[in-house]
C-alpha cells in the first residue's frame, strides 16, 4: 500500500497479496482520467475488487473530495441501494425527500471518485442510480466492478482476464498465498496452468498446498479438471456469458475445495452462506448449529474452513467473512439440500434476539458496547428484517423497533424510517411492540424535520401506549408480551403511567421543543413524571423525559433550575455509564452557559458533547456541537477560531443533507455573535478561514475544535 498523506474519503486497506496487474492497472488509471464511468468486468474470482481497490488508492489524490468505497455484495435487493451508497460517502441523510435526491445534492458540487464494488446482482438499479448521479454531479467519477457491463451511456469497460497461467505473476501469487518459494518448473507451475491463472482458484489451491504439498494438489487437480463437467461439483449457476470455460475452471476449483472439506465443514460452509456481512463465532454458532454440527464441533469446522481459505481469518474484532463467489457456492449447496429456509429463519431469529438484547442494555453500563454491536452487525440485521417482513411481520416490527433508535442516532434515518413504516403497515401486533415502534418512528421523523407526520405518529404512539398499559381483556391481568410481562410496562397500577407512556410523552416533548414550544414540552413531560413512580435512573424512558424537561426549562428561561437539574442528571449518567443522554446534557449545559454569558463554560461543555458524539458516530450531533462551540468562541471574541469551527460545522451539516438546524435560541445567538466576530476580524479574513475549514478534511477540523485553547 502506498504511503500517503491524509485525504478525504474512505477506502479499505489494500490486500498485501496484490500481485502483478501492472498493465491492467495502467489501463484503469488512464480510463479514469478520460471517462466518468469505468467498469471492470470479469468472472467471479478473477481479481476485479483488488484491481479496483489498487486503482482507487492510486488515483485518490486526484480527487479533492476523496475516493469512497461501497461494497454492494452485502445487499440482497435494490431497496437499500441508495441508503448504502449514501452511508459509504458519509452522508447521514436526514432529509425527508426521495433517497436519491439527497445523494445527488450531496455530490453535486464535489469532485470525487465513487467505487461501486460487486454490481452484478444489482446491475439495472445500479445503472439507473449511476446515470442519475453522473447527471447531477459533474465532478463525479464512478469506478464499478461487475461480471457484466452496466450499460450506461459513456461507460468505458475494461475486461479483466485471469493472470497469464504460465507467467511469473500467477506463480508469484501462488507462492505468496502458500508461503513457499516454489521453483518455476514443477508442480506449482502445472497448478497455475491447470487453474488458468484465476486468482481465487490459485488461493484455494495454495491453502491445500499448505496442508498436503504441491505434488498432491497437482495430482488432485488433474483428476478433477480432466473429469467430465458433471463430476466437477459444478453447482454454481450464473446468467452472465463472460468466459464460460473459465467459469467451469473456477467452479471446479471451488468444488474441489468443497470435496476436500470434511462433512461438517461442508455443512458449515453451506449454512454460513446466509450471512451477508462479517460474522463472529457467537453468531455462527447461533445460526449454524443443528444435527451433527453442534457447539462442540462447530469451532473446529470453522477453523478448517479458515485453513482452506474458504473463510477469511478473523479480523481484530474476531469477525470472519466469505468472498461472494464462495458464499454463492455455499448458498447453492444449501438450497439444493433443502435447508435454506430453516437456516434463514434461525439467522433472523438470532438477529432479532440480538436487537432485543441491545434495546434492553441501552440503559446501563453496556450501552456503548451494544450500540457498537448493532452498528457492526448492521448488514445482517437488515437481512434479518427483510426476511421477517416476508415471513413474520410481527417479529419484524419487534426487531426494527428494537434497533431503529440506534440506527437514527447513527444517522441511518432513511433505513430506520423505511423499516418501521413497512413493519407497521404489515404487522397487526398491538401493545408494547407497536407503541415502541411508533415512538422510534416519531423520533426519526423529528430528526428529519417532518414535523407534521411526526405529530400524527406522536398521537398514535400515545394512544397505543395507553392501550398497552391499561387495556385489560375480561378475566385477564393484562395483555402479555412474549417476555411474559404484562404490556402495562412498569406501571404500578392502571392509574400510573408506565415506560411506554413516558416515552410517548418524551416524543411529544421533543416535537414541541423543536417547533419552538417549550411550555408545551414542559407540561407534557411534567404531567407524566409527576404521575409515575421512580426516578430517572429507573429506566431509559424516565431518563428521556427528564432530559426533555431540562431542555424545556432552558427554553423557558429558567436557566439556574435547568443547569442544576442537568448537572444532577449528568452525574447520574456518569454513574450509569450512559453516553447518549450525557452527550445531550452537555449540549444543554453549553447552551445554558451561552445564555448566562459564560462562553468559557459553554466551550468546555460543547467539547465534551463533541467527544461523545464522535464516539457515537452521530454526524448530526457533531454538527450541533460545532455550532454551539463556534457560538461560544465568537462570544469570547476568538474570531479566527470561531470561523474555523463554524466552517467545519458547515461541512458536517452538509453531510446530513440539511441546512443548519438546532434549537431556536441557539440559532439566534449564533447569528448575533457571528456577526460580531465577522466585523472584528473583517469579512474577508472570516470568509477565508471559514472556506478553508469547509473544504478541508472534516475530521481534521473536528480534531482542531477538540484541542481547545492553547493548542496548535
C-alpha positions, 0 to 999 in steps of 0.5 A, a space after each residue: 500500500 502506498 504511503 500517503 498523506 491524509 485525504 478525504 474519503 474512505 477506502 479499505 486497506 489494500 490486500 498485501 497479496 496484490 500481485 502483478 496487474 501492472 498493465 491492467 492497472 495502467 489501463 484503469 488509471 488512464 480510463 479514469 482520467 478520460 471517462 466518468 464511468 469505468 467498469 471492470 468486468 470479469 468472472 467471479 474470482 478473477 481479481 476485479 475488487 483488488 484491481 479496483 481497490 489498487 486503482 482507487 488508492 492510486 488515483 485518490 489524490 486526484 480527487 479533492 473530495 476523496 475516493 469512497 468505497 461501497 461494497 454492494 455484495 452485502 445487499 440482497 435487493 435494490 431497496 437499500 441501494 441508495 441508503 448504502 451508497 449514501 452511508 459509504 460517502 458519509 452522508 447521514 441523510 436526514 432529509 425527508 425527500 426521495 433517497 436519491 435526491 439527497 445523494 445527488 445534492 450531496 455530490 453535486 458540487 464535489 469532485 470525487 471518485 465513487 467505487 461501486 464494488 460487486 454490481 452484478 446482482 444489482 446491475 439495472 438499479 445500479 445503472 439507473 442510480 449511476 446515470 442519475 448521479 453522473 447527471 447531477 454531479 459533474 465532478 463525479 467519477 464512478 469506478 464499478 466492478 461487475 461480471 457484466 457491463 452496466 450499460 450506461 451511456 459513456 461507460 468505458 469497460 475494461 475486461 479483466 482476464 485471469 493472470 497469464 497461467 504460465 507467467 511469473 505473476 500467477 506463480 508469484 501469487 501462488 507462492 505468496 498465498 502458500 508461503 513457499 518459494 516454489 521453483 518455476 518448473 514443477 508442480 506449482 507451475 502445472 497448478 497455475 496452468 491447470 487453474 488458468 491463472 484465476 486468482 481465487 482458484 490459485 488461493 484455494 489451491 495454495 491453502 491445500 498446498 499448505 496442508 498436503 504439498 504441491 505434488 498432491 494438489 497437482 495430482 488432485 487437480 488433474 483428476 478433477 479438471 480432466 473429469 467430465 463437467 458433471 463430476 466437477 461439483 459444478 453447482 454454481 449457476 450464473 446468467 452472465 456469458 463472460 468466459 464460460 470455460 473459465 467459469 467451469 475452471 473456477 467452479 471446479 476449483 471451488 468444488 474441489 475445495 468443497 470435496 476436500 472439506 470434511 462433512 461438517 465443514 461442508 455443512 458449515 460452509 453451506 449454512 454460513 452462506 446466509 450471512 451477508 456481512 462479517 460474522 463472529 463465532 457467537 453468531 455462527 454458532 447461533 445460526 449454524 448449529 443443528 444435527 451433527 454440527 453442534 457447539 462442540 464441533 462447530 469451532 473446529 469446522 470453522 477453523 478448517 474452513 479458515 485453513 482452506 481459505 474458504 473463510 477469511 481469518 478473523 479480523 481484530 474484532 474476531 469477525 470472519 467473512 466469505 468472498 461472494 463467489 464462495 458464499 454463492 457456492 455455499 448458498 447453492 449447496 444449501 438450497 439444493 439440500 433443502 435447508 435454506 429456509 430453516 437456516 434463514 429463519 434461525 439467522 433472523 431469529 438470532 438477529 432479532 434476539 440480538 436487537 432485543 438484547 441491545 434495546 434492553 442494555 441501552 440503559 446501563 453500563 453496556 450501552 456503548 458496547 451494544 450500540 457498537 454491536 448493532 452498528 457492526 452487525 448492521 448488514 445482517 440485521 437488515 437481512 434479518 428484517 427483510 426476511 421477517 417482513 416476508 415471513 413474520 411481520 410481527 417479529 419484524 416490527 419487534 426487531 426494527 423497533 428494537 434497533 431503529 433508535 440506534 440506527 437514527 442516532 447513527 444517522 441511518 434515518 432513511 433505513 430506520 424510517 423505511 423499516 418501521 413504516 413497512 413493519 407497521 403497515 404489515 404487522 397487526 401486533 398491538 401493545 408494547 411492540 407497536 407503541 415502541 415502534 411508533 415512538 422510534 418512528 416519531 423520533 426519526 421523523 423529528 430528526 428529519 424535520 417532518 414535523 407534521 407526520 411526526 405529530 400524527 405518529 406522536 398521537 398514535 404512539 400515545 394512544 397505543 401506549 395507553 392501550 398497552 398499559 391499561 387495556 385489560 381483556 375480561 378475566 385477564 391481568 393484562 395483555 402479555 408480551 412474549 417476555 411474559 410481562 404484562 404490556 402495562 410496562 412498569 406501571 404500578 397500577 392502571 392509574 400510573 403511567 408506565 415506560 411506554 407512556 413516558 416515552 410517548 410523552 418524551 416524543 411529544 416533548 421533543 416535537 414541541 421543543 423543536 417547533 419552538 414550544 417549550 411550555 408545551 414540552 414542559 407540561 407534557 413531560 411534567 404531567 407524566 413524571 409527576 404521575 409515575 413512580 421512580 426516578 430517572 435512573 429507573 429506566 431509559 424512558 424516565 431518563 428521556 423525559 427528564 432530559 426533555 424537561 431540562 431542555 424545556 426549562 432552558 427554553 423557558 428561561 429558567 436557566 439556574 433550575 435547568 443547569 442544576 437539574 442537568 448537572 444532577 442528571 449528568 452525574 447520574 449518567 456518569 454513574 450509569 455509564 450512559 453516553 447518549 443522554 450525557 452527550 445531550 446534557 452537555 449540549 444543554 449545559 453549553 447552551 445554558 452557559 451561552 445564555 448566562 454569558 459564560 462562553 468559557 463554560 459553554 466551550 468546555 461543555 460543547 467539547 465534551 458533547 463533541 467527544 461523545 458524539 464522535 464516539 457515537 458516530 452521530 454526524 448530526 450531533 457533531 454538527 450541533 456541537 460545532 455550532 454551539 462551540 463556534 457560538 461560544 468562541 465568537 462570544 469570547 471574541 476568538 474570531 479566527 477560531 470561531 470561523 474555523 469551527 463554524 466552517 467545519 460545522 458547515 461541512 458536517 451539516 452538509 453531510 446530513 443533507 440539511 441546512 443548519 438546524 438546532 434549537 431556536 435560541 441557539 440559532 439566534 445567538 449564533 447569528 448575533 455573535 457571528 456577526 460580531 466576530 465577522 466585523 472584528 476580524 473583517 469579512 474577508 479574513 472570516 470568509 477565508 478561514 471559514 472556506 478553508 475549514 469547509 473544504 478541508 478534511 472534516 475530521 481534521 477540523 473536528 480534531 482542531 475544535 477538540 484541542 481547545 485553547 492553547 493548542 496548535 
